[in-house]
Amino acid sequence: MTGKSTMPIIRKMTLKDLKPIIEIDSKILGAVRPGYWETKLINAEKNSPVSSLVAEIDGRPVGFLIGGASGWEYGVPESTGLIDAVGVDPEYQRRGIATLLFREMAANLKKVGVNRVTTFVTWSNWELLKFFNTVGFKMGKMVNLEYDI
Ligand SMILES: CC(C)(COP(=O)(O)OP(=O)(O)OC[C@H]1O[C@@H](n2cnc3c(N)ncnc32)[C@H](O)[C@@H]1OP(=O)(O)O)[C@@H](O)C(=O)NCCC(=O)NCCS
């Protein structure tokens, strides 16, 4: 049996996951963004009572989900959770890994009193929109405002 057919283990993210997350992101977006991810992982670790998650196959991270209880970010109450980023190595997509990550995060958020999860998706990112639609997200009440300088 190859690694690709093995079920992933979902576990808490740590700062040791920084390098593999940078690699997964660069495979997805074609850009290497170490500073961006370092800040995200540090903030995720210190700001939420609920841990961000990694999906691992054969000891290797193949997907991640950064999120947690909102802590009033964007004026969103603590009873709402935020999904900040989700990514799965392109070689391992369409195997249910992001769904497993999301369900685990939702269950963990529920345990700390969160009853709604929100996220922000670029309008043109169809695969992400389709993913969130498939796991049950609906259009929310936040409005995106922009001003050209
Ligand atoms: C969106 C993403 C997280 C989905 O991960 P995944 O592990 O492949 O998702 P799942 O296998 O759990 O998909 C569940 C469902 O979502 C939908 N879906 C997921 N990816 C899809 C795609 N590329 N196109 C259409 N529908 C998709 C499908 O309905 C799918 O169910 P199905 O495979 O039975 O049809 C992954 O494609 C990804 O990482 N994309 C890039 C996200 C991104 O830009 N992140 C920001 C930088 S890291």
The ligand as an SDF file (V2000), in Angstrom:
LIG
                    3D

 48 50  0  0  0  0  0  0  0  0999 V2000
   -9.8450   23.6220   -1.0940 C   0  0  0  0  0  0  0  0  0  0  0  0
   -8.9300   22.5250   -0.5250 C   0  0  0  0  0  0  0  0  0  0  0  0
   -8.5110   22.8950    0.9040 C   0  0  0  0  0  0  0  0  0  0  0  0
   -9.7440   21.2140   -0.4890 C   0  0  0  0  0  0  0  0  0  0  0  0
   -8.9450   20.2060    0.0960 O   0  0  0  0  0  0  0  0  0  0  0  0
   -9.2900   18.6590   -0.1470 P   0  0  0  0  0  0  0  0  0  0  0  0
   -8.6200   17.8560    0.9080 O   0  0  0  0  0  0  0  0  0  0  0  0
   -8.9780   18.3150   -1.5450 O   0  0  0  0  0  0  0  0  0  0  0  0
  -10.8680   18.6760    0.0690 O   0  0  0  0  0  0  0  0  0  0  0  0
  -11.8310   17.4120    0.2870 P   0  0  0  0  0  0  0  0  0  0  0  0
  -11.2340   16.2150   -0.3820 O   0  0  0  0  0  0  0  0  0  0  0  0
  -12.1580   17.3020    1.7110 O   0  0  0  0  0  0  0  0  0  0  0  0
  -13.0850   17.9120   -0.5460 O   0  0  0  0  0  0  0  0  0  0  0  0
  -14.4050   17.8540   -0.0440 C   0  0  0  0  0  0  0  0  0  0  0  0
  -15.3320   18.3580   -1.1220 C   0  0  0  0  0  0  0  0  0  0  0  0
  -15.0700   19.7320   -1.4330 O   0  0  0  0  0  0  0  0  0  0  0  0
  -15.2620   19.9580   -2.8380 C   0  0  0  0  0  0  0  0  0  0  0  0
  -13.9860   20.2580   -3.4790 N   0  0  0  0  0  0  0  0  0  0  0  0
  -12.7510   20.1780   -2.9180 C   0  0  0  0  0  0  0  0  0  0  0  0
  -11.8060   20.5490   -3.8230 N   0  0  0  0  0  0  0  0  0  0  0  0
  -12.4630   20.8830   -4.9540 C   0  0  0  0  0  0  0  0  0  0  0  0
  -12.0500   21.3350   -6.2400 C   0  0  0  0  0  0  0  0  0  0  0  0
  -10.7470   21.5210   -6.5380 N   0  0  0  0  0  0  0  0  0  0  0  0
  -12.9820   21.5630   -7.1780 N   0  0  0  0  0  0  0  0  0  0  0  0
  -14.2800   21.3640   -6.9200 C   0  0  0  0  0  0  0  0  0  0  0  0
  -14.7580   20.9190   -5.7190 N   0  0  0  0  0  0  0  0  0  0  0  0
  -13.8500   20.6950   -4.7450 C   0  0  0  0  0  0  0  0  0  0  0  0
  -15.8130   18.6590   -3.4000 C   0  0  0  0  0  0  0  0  0  0  0  0
  -17.2250   18.7140   -3.2830 O   0  0  0  0  0  0  0  0  0  0  0  0
  -15.2260   17.6450   -2.4480 C   0  0  0  0  0  0  0  0  0  0  0  0
  -15.9480   16.4340   -2.3920 O   0  0  0  0  0  0  0  0  0  0  0  0
  -15.6870   15.2960   -3.5250 P   0  0  0  0  0  0  0  0  0  0  0  0
  -14.1960   15.1490   -3.6810 O   0  0  0  0  0  0  0  0  0  0  0  0
  -16.3510   14.0850   -2.9450 O   0  0  0  0  0  0  0  0  0  0  0  0
  -16.3330   15.8100   -4.7890 O   0  0  0  0  0  0  0  0  0  0  0  0
   -7.6850   22.2810   -1.4180 C   0  0  0  0  0  0  0  0  0  0  0  0
   -8.1040   22.1550   -2.7660 O   0  0  0  0  0  0  0  0  0  0  0  0
   -6.6930   23.4110   -1.3390 C   0  0  0  0  0  0  0  0  0  0  0  0
   -5.7840   23.3970   -0.5020 O   0  0  0  0  0  0  0  0  0  0  0  0
   -6.8690   24.4090   -2.2060 N   0  0  0  0  0  0  0  0  0  0  0  0
   -6.0890   25.6370   -2.1160 C   0  0  0  0  0  0  0  0  0  0  0  0
   -6.6650   26.4780   -0.9890 C   0  0  0  0  0  0  0  0  0  0  0  0
   -5.9760   27.7970   -0.8650 C   0  0  0  0  0  0  0  0  0  0  0  0
   -5.8950   28.5680   -1.8020 O   0  0  0  0  0  0  0  0  0  0  0  0
   -5.4750   28.0310    0.3810 N   0  0  0  0  0  0  0  0  0  0  0  0
   -4.8190   29.2450    0.6620 C   0  0  0  0  0  0  0  0  0  0  0  0
   -3.3070   29.1020    0.6390 C   0  0  0  0  0  0  0  0  0  0  0  0
   -2.7290   27.7320    1.5240 S   0  0  0  0  0  0  0  0  0  0  0  0
  1  2  1  0
  2  3  1  0
  2  4  1  0
  2 36  1  0
  4  5  1  0
  5  6  1  0
  6  7  2  0
  6  8  1  0
  6  9  1  0
  9 10  1  0
 10 11  2  0
 10 12  1  0
 10 13  1  0
 13 14  1  0
 14 15  1  0
 15 16  1  0
 15 30  1  0
 16 17  1  0
 17 18  1  0
 17 28  1  0
 18 19  1  0
 18 27  1  0
 19 20  2  0
 20 21  1  0
 21 22  1  0
 21 27  2  0
 22 23  1  0
 22 24  2  0
 24 25  1  0
 25 26  2  0
 26 27  1  0
 28 29  1  0
 28 30  1  0
 30 31  1  0
 31 32  1  0
 32 33  2  0
 32 34  1  0
 32 35  1  0
 36 37  1  0
 36 38  1  0
 38 39  2  0
 38 40  1  0
 40 41  1  0
 41 42  1  0
 42 43  1  0
 43 44  2  0
 43 45  1  0
 45 46  1  0
 46 47  1  0
 47 48  1  0
M  END
$$$$
